[in-house]
């Protein structure tokens, strides 16, 4: 209890000491801050001194540009207009290519299903029939209903076309039935999937 009374008695002295240290450590700078005593005798700091009090100027250093700048109202309008234009252009490009708005896993399922169905046309196996059935169920369950009719123009289609070109070049000097069938299968897959 006695300690609490001593702290309460010392509080004004501690506040005064802090104010003095603050005044000593603040060096003159660019921003204007004023110090004065109010009616009750307390030291007050502010940016506008009262007319009826005597105030001393305390300027604080480092109040200039700290690296952050705010945009002017004109710059803000320009930024908003540019953002709106970018959103509009993106919406237009998305509406022109509706076929590519599909998840990558659905695209992979479609590609794999087409590959298996094309393979089943010339080599019918129970395992591939089950795989095709499972892929159709996955596509029905996880993807939109009409994804099987969509055509793409993506990296997968580019890879199919490159594979066809490479295999055709290889067949020119080393003909074999397996590669001839591979070209036919890839061409069917391109016809099914690619624009």
C-alpha positions as CSV (number, residue, x, y, z in Angstrom):
1,X,0.0,0.0,0.0
2,X,2.8,2.3,0.9
3,X,4.6,1.6,-2.4
4,X,1.4,2.4,-4.3
5,X,1.2,5.8,-2.6
6,X,4.8,6.5,-3.5
7,X,4.2,5.7,-7.2
8,X,1.1,7.9,-7.3
9,X,3.1,10.8,-5.8
10,X,5.9,10.3,-8.2
11,X,3.7,10.0,-11.3
12,X,3.7,13.8,-12.1
13,X,7.5,13.8,-11.8
14,X,7.8,10.8,-14.1
15,X,5.6,12.4,-16.7
16,X,7.5,15.7,-16.5
17,X,10.8,13.7,-16.9
18,X,9.4,11.9,-19.9
19,X,8.3,15.2,-21.5
20,X,11.8,16.8,-20.9
21,X,13.5,13.7,-22.4
22,X,11.1,13.9,-25.4
23,X,11.9,17.6,-25.8
24,X,15.6,17.1,-25.6
25,X,15.7,14.2,-28.0
26,X,13.5,15.9,-30.6
27,X,15.7,17.9,-32.9
28,X,14.4,20.7,-35.1
29,X,13.2,19.5,-38.5
30,X,10.5,20.2,-41.0
31,X,7.1,19.5,-39.3
32,X,5.8,22.2,-36.9
33,X,4.7,21.1,-33.5
34,X,3.9,23.6,-30.7
35,X,4.2,23.2,-27.0
36,X,2.3,25.2,-24.4
37,X,0.7,25.0,-20.9
38,X,-3.0,24.6,-20.6
39,X,-5.2,26.3,-17.8
40,X,-4.5,23.5,-15.4
41,X,-0.7,23.7,-15.9
42,X,-0.2,20.6,-18.0
43,X,2.1,20.6,-21.0
44,X,0.2,20.2,-24.3
45,X,1.6,19.5,-27.7
46,X,-0.3,20.3,-30.9
47,X,0.0,21.5,-34.5
48,X,-2.0,24.7,-33.9
49,X,-1.2,26.8,-30.8
50,X,-4.0,28.6,-29.0
51,X,-4.1,32.4,-29.5
52,X,-4.3,33.2,-25.8
53,X,-1.3,31.1,-24.8
54,X,2.4,31.5,-25.3
55,X,3.7,28.5,-27.3
56,X,7.1,27.4,-28.3
57,X,7.9,25.7,-31.5
58,X,9.1,22.1,-31.4
59,X,9.9,20.7,-34.8
60,X,10.3,17.0,-35.4
61,X,12.7,15.4,-37.8
62,X,11.9,12.7,-40.3
63,X,8.3,13.8,-40.9
64,X,9.0,14.1,-44.6
65,X,8.3,11.4,-47.2
66,X,8.9,8.0,-45.7
67,X,8.6,6.3,-49.1
68,X,4.8,6.0,-49.1
69,X,2.9,8.3,-51.4
70,X,-0.8,8.6,-51.8
71,X,-2.4,8.9,-55.2
72,X,-4.0,12.1,-56.2
73,X,-7.7,11.9,-57.0
74,X,-6.9,12.1,-60.8
75,X,-4.4,9.2,-60.4
76,X,-7.0,7.2,-58.5
77,X,-9.5,7.6,-61.3
78,X,-6.8,6.6,-63.8
79,X,-6.0,3.4,-61.8
80,X,-9.7,2.5,-61.5
81,X,-10.3,3.1,-65.2
82,X,-7.2,0.9,-66.1
83,X,-8.4,-1.9,-63.8
84,X,-11.9,-1.7,-65.3
85,X,-10.4,-1.9,-68.9
86,X,-8.3,-4.9,-67.9
87,X,-11.3,-6.7,-66.4
88,X,-13.4,-5.9,-69.6
89,X,-10.6,-7.2,-71.9
90,X,-10.3,-10.4,-69.8
91,X,-14.1,-11.0,-69.9
92,X,-14.0,-10.5,-73.7
93,X,-11.2,-13.0,-74.2
94,X,-12.9,-15.5,-71.9
95,X,-16.1,-15.2,-73.9
96,X,-14.3,-15.8,-77.2
97,X,-12.7,-19.0,-76.0
98,X,-15.4,-20.8,-74.0
99,X,-14.0,-24.2,-74.8
100,X,-10.9,-23.8,-72.6
101,X,-13.0,-23.0,-69.4
102,X,-12.6,-26.5,-68.0
103,X,-10.7,-27.9,-65.0
104,X,-7.4,-29.6,-65.9
105,X,-8.4,-32.9,-64.3
106,X,-11.6,-33.0,-66.4
107,X,-9.5,-32.3,-69.5
108,X,-7.1,-35.1,-68.5
109,X,-10.1,-37.5,-68.1
110,X,-11.5,-36.6,-71.5
111,X,-8.1,-37.1,-73.2
112,X,-7.6,-40.4,-71.5
113,X,-11.1,-41.6,-72.4
114,X,-10.7,-40.6,-76.0
115,X,-7.3,-42.5,-76.1
116,X,-8.9,-45.6,-74.6
117,X,-11.9,-45.5,-76.9
118,X,-9.8,-45.1,-80.0
119,X,-7.5,-48.0,-78.9
120,X,-10.6,-50.1,-78.3
121,X,-11.6,-49.7,-82.0
122,X,-8.7,-51.9,-83.1
123,X,-7.6,-53.8,-79.9
124,X,-10.6,-54.7,-77.7
125,X,-9.7,-55.7,-74.2
126,X,-11.8,-56.2,-71.0
127,X,-9.4,-54.0,-69.0
128,X,-9.7,-51.1,-71.5
129,X,-13.5,-51.4,-71.6
130,X,-13.6,-51.1,-67.8
131,X,-11.2,-48.2,-67.9
132,X,-13.4,-46.4,-70.4
133,X,-16.5,-47.0,-68.3
134,X,-14.8,-45.7,-65.2
135,X,-13.6,-42.6,-67.0
136,X,-17.1,-41.9,-68.3
137,X,-18.5,-42.2,-64.7
138,X,-15.8,-39.8,-63.4
139,X,-16.5,-37.3,-66.1
140,X,-20.3,-37.5,-65.5
141,X,-19.8,-37.2,-61.7
142,X,-17.1,-34.5,-61.5
143,X,-17.3,-32.5,-64.7
144,X,-20.1,-30.7,-66.6
145,X,-22.3,-32.9,-68.7
146,X,-21.4,-31.5,-72.1
147,X,-17.6,-31.6,-71.7
148,X,-17.2,-34.6,-74.0
149,X,-18.3,-32.5,-76.9
150,X,-16.0,-29.6,-76.3
151,X,-13.0,-29.0,-78.5
152,X,-9.7,-27.5,-77.3
153,X,-6.6,-25.8,-78.6
154,X,-4.2,-26.2,-75.7
155,X,-0.8,-27.7,-75.0
156,X,-2.2,-31.2,-75.1
157,X,-3.4,-30.7,-78.7
158,X,0.0,-29.2,-79.7
159,X,1.7,-32.2,-78.3
160,X,-0.5,-34.5,-80.3
161,X,0.3,-32.6,-83.5
162,X,4.1,-32.8,-82.7
163,X,3.9,-36.5,-82.0
164,X,2.1,-37.0,-85.4
165,X,4.9,-35.0,-87.2
166,X,7.7,-36.9,-85.5
167,X,6.2,-40.3,-86.1
168,X,5.5,-39.4,-89.8
169,X,9.2,-38.4,-90.2
170,X,10.3,-41.6,-88.5
171,X,8.0,-43.7,-90.7
172,X,9.7,-42.3,-93.9
173,X,12.9,-44.2,-93.2
174,X,11.6,-47.0,-90.8
175,X,8.1,-48.1,-91.7
176,X,6.3,-50.3,-89.2
177,X,2.6,-51.1,-88.5
178,X,2.7,-50.0,-84.9
179,X,3.7,-46.4,-85.7
180,X,1.3,-46.3,-88.6
181,X,-1.5,-47.2,-86.1
182,X,-0.2,-44.6,-83.7
183,X,-0.5,-41.9,-86.3
184,X,-4.1,-43.0,-87.1
185,X,-5.0,-43.0,-83.4
186,X,-3.4,-39.5,-82.8
187,X,-5.3,-38.1,-85.8
188,X,-8.6,-39.5,-84.5
189,X,-7.8,-38.0,-81.1
190,X,-7.0,-34.6,-82.6
191,X,-10.3,-34.8,-84.6
192,X,-12.2,-35.5,-81.4
193,X,-10.6,-33.1,-79.0
194,X,-8.8,-30.3,-80.9
195,X,-10.1,-27.3,-82.9
